[in-house]
Every structure is written in structure tokens, then in C-alpha cells.
């Protein structure tokens, strides 16, 4: 998905615009069939994760999109890879 601003920089001065911008990002991810949104920006974390319930309430919508940092996604993938490699090494040892 093309990177778009979540509206975080506008949260203190124009929450209405910030909520609309965040809604567009969240809905685009949901429409694309994403399981979650992975991000690196702390402002995006605030808007897309912490403020998601407020956005849903203010705009009368339901999104329910999980949001994680890219480092969390990387950790999960590395753990899965480690398990796969460990299980294959054990199988090879005992054959």
C-alpha cells in the first residue's frame, strides 16, 4: 500500500481532519485484506492504534485493525524461522 500520512501531526490542532486521514489509512488496509498494519512512526502508532477506538466512535464506524511496529513483526518472523530451523536440525540429527 502506498504510504499516506495518518494525520498524527494534526491531532492537537485539527482532530477532525486527523481522524479522517487516519480513517482512510485504516480502511485502505482493511479493504486490501491486510491482517494488520506494520509501522515505524510513533505518531502513526498513536493515531492508528491508540486513537482507533476514538476514531471509530467519532466517525461511527468499526475498523478493528491490529497495529504493530515493524520491529515486532520482524521479531515474530525471526522466532518462527528459528523454530523451523531448530525443528529441522533435530529431525536431521535423529535420522
C-alpha positions, 0 to 999 in steps of 0.5 A, spaced: 500 500 500 502 506 498 504 510 504 499 516 506 500 520 512 495 518 518 494 525 520 498 524 527 501 531 526 494 534 526 491 531 532 492 537 537 490 542 532 485 539 527 482 532 530 477 532 525 481 532 519 486 527 523 481 522 524 479 522 517 486 521 514 487 516 519 480 513 517 482 512 510 489 509 512 485 504 516 480 502 511 485 502 505 488 496 509 482 493 511 479 493 504 486 490 501 485 484 506 491 486 510 491 482 517 494 488 520 498 494 519 506 494 520 509 501 522 515 505 524 512 512 526 510 513 533 505 518 531 502 513 526 502 508 532 498 513 536 493 515 531 492 508 528 492 504 534 491 508 540 486 513 537 482 507 533 477 506 538 476 514 538 476 514 531 471 509 530 466 512 535 467 519 532 466 517 525 461 511 527 464 506 524 468 499 526 475 498 523 478 493 528 485 493 525 491 490 529 497 495 529 504 493 530 511 496 529 515 493 524 520 491 529 515 486 532 513 483 526 520 482 524 521 479 531 515 474 530 518 472 523 525 471 526 522 466 532 518 462 527 524 461 522 528 459 528 523 454 530 523 451 523 530 451 523 531 448 530 525 443 528 529 441 522 536 440 525 533 435 530 529 431 525 536 431 521 540 429 527 535 423 529 535 420 522 
